[in-house]
Amino acid sequence: MSQRLDRINELLKREISVCVEKSFEFPDVLVTIHAVDTTIDLKEAHVHVGVIGSPAQARSVVQKLNGRRGFIQSTVMKRVVLRNTPLLRFTLDDSVERGVRVLNLLDEIGDIELPEDPEGLTDKL
C-alpha cells in the first residue's frame, strides 16, 4: 500500500471519529473507529467500527452508521478534499474482543502447573 493511501486512511479515520463523536449518541455503548481501508481508486472506504456492548447493540450501531452514511460522508468530505468522495461502508470489527479472549486464555494457561520432566527431554532439545 502506498504512503499516500495510508495517509488518506488515517485522515479519514480521524475525521470519521470526530463526526461520530459529535453527531451521534449511543447510550451504554462505547463506539470507536479502528481503521479505514480505502480502495486504490478512492471509490470505496471500509470503516472498521469497534463496539463495546452486547452483540445486538453492536449490530444496531453498525446499522445506524450505515443508515446515516450520506450525512457522515458529506460532513467528512467538507474537511477532507479528495478527487473522488469514497462511499463509506461500516463493518463491525471484533478484534479487541478476540484479543481480550486470547489474553484471558493465556492467563488461564499460566495458572496451570505443568508436570516435571522425568526423562530430561528438555535438556536434549
Buried (B, 14 or more C-beta within 10 A) or exposed (E): EEEEBEEBBEBBBBBBBBBBEEEBEBEEBEBBBBBBBBEEEBEEBBBBBBBBBEEEBBEBBBEBBBEBBEEBBEBBBEEBEBEEBBBBBBEBBBEEBEEEEEEEEEEEEEEEEEEEEEEEEEEEE
